[in-house]
Amino acid sequence: MITAYSLAFAIGTPVVVSVTARLGRRKVLLGSLALFIVGCLISFGSSNIVILMASRVILGVSAGVYLVVALGMAAKLVPREKLGSAIGTIILGFSSAMILGVPIGIAITNWLNWQSIFLILGLFSLGITIVIWRLLPDIEGDEPVSFRQQFKVLGSVVVISGCCSRFSGSREIRSCLLI
């Protein structure tokens, strides 16, 4: 279940973000939340592993799109000097949800049942959707970035050296950059 979610997040997010790049950001944010709610409801009502696995794919893609669009909207909504703080807050919230969600989810499933957590997540997400719909302004979409340009980042020396910074010696870094 975790692998299905993670792969959908990693593979589906760039595809959906690219396809929806020209759309208003608020619409995409609300759409990703609506899709997340649908995924929660499918999980809640799932009767077999195949349906549950499909719902995890829906949840992974929708969560990834939500995160990317929220970060992009923050970059357009907040003053430049507050951008780092805004992005940090979004990342902190997302990371906290991922870390705290597991033990809280386990406690809820022990108290009720495993499907109840999905209903609770869906209801909570519905509340967030209403707040965003009422309070967040619409922001224009961007020019789409081609998949080729997105994958070009993987060839960047800066990105590769950042990924390889765990190596202490310069020889190891040079080896990593040649990969």
WOWO-V533607 format. One record per backbone hydrogen bond with DSSP energy under -1.0 kcal/mol. NH is the residue of the N-H (numbers start at 1). CO is the residue of the C=O. If there is no record, write none. Layout:
NH,CO
NH,CO
This chain:
5,1
6,2
7,3
8,4
9,5
10,6
11,7
12,8
16,12
17,13
18,14
19,15
20,16
21,18
23,20
25,139
28,24
29,25
30,26
31,27
32,28
33,29
34,30
35,31
36,32
37,33
38,34
39,35
40,36
41,37
42,38
43,39
44,40
45,41
52,48
53,49
54,50
55,51
56,52
57,53
58,54
59,55
60,56
61,57
62,58
63,59
64,60
65,61
66,62
67,63
68,64
69,65
70,66
71,67
72,68
73,69
74,70
75,71
77,73
78,74
82,79
83,80
86,82
87,83
88,84
89,85
90,86
91,87
92,88
93,89
94,90
95,91
96,92
97,93
98,94
99,95
100,96
101,97
104,100
105,101
106,102
107,103
108,104
109,105
110,106
111,107
112,108
119,115
120,116
121,117
122,118
123,119
124,120
125,121
126,122
127,123
128,124
129,125
130,126
131,127
132,128
133,129
134,130
135,131
136,132
142,21
150,146
151,147
152,148
154,151
155,152
156,153
160,156
161,157
162,158
163,159
164,160
167,164
173,169
174,170
175,171
176,172
177,173
178,174
